[in-house]
């Protein structure tokens, strides 16, 4: 399964003292996950690390057809583990999660919250995941425009998170990929500070060996007011 190339990097940013983001890449399974914790300091990083730890327990010899079910189960297990810890602390903590599974020539994505999955092909990038956020709901209902959403004062308010609420609703999508395609998973430390047009340009042109560093540098130059996590996967021409 490790026929593709990838890079992964996380950065605390310029403002925060603790990195509440976590990530995991398991090329043998074609599995990649980014999580962005919420709850402040030990709360947010506990939540995101809890989710990633559950993902790390997935059997690396699992048939590709079973990986998505295992990823979904890991999200649910971490949801209840985080809920229990939040109850113990008497506070609300949680994490976003976006996970990608590659199984030639198909992909699947599971996500909760506003960490994103993008897909780039022939220089054209689209956002595959759809943010579970207040501003997205306002756009959908026609109360604000997509342009207004970019600068809305409640732009960081998410409507779903792993570890928040009694039940967990996980969105999913499936598709196929082709040689030369690239996928980007990221926390909103990137998408919130770098315009999609700029992300698309770098995702298409930057070498796989440096694209993660370049994207994070763009987010830092854009203010770096949040933790930044990026994973980029490239499908080679010979798969």
Buried (B, 14 or more C-beta within 10 A) or exposed (E): BEEBBBBBBBBBBBEBEBBBBBBBBBBEBBBBBBBBBBBBEEBBBBBBBBBBBBBEEBEEEBEBEEBBEBBBEBBBBBBEBBBEBBEEEEEBBBBBBBBBBBBBEEBBBBBBBBBBBBBBBEEEBEBBBBBBBBBBBBBEEEEBEEEEBEEBEEBBEBBBBBBBBEEBEBBEEEEEBEEBBBBBBBBBBBBBBBEBEEBBBBBBEBEBEEBBBBBBBBBBEBBBBBBBBBBBBBBEEEB
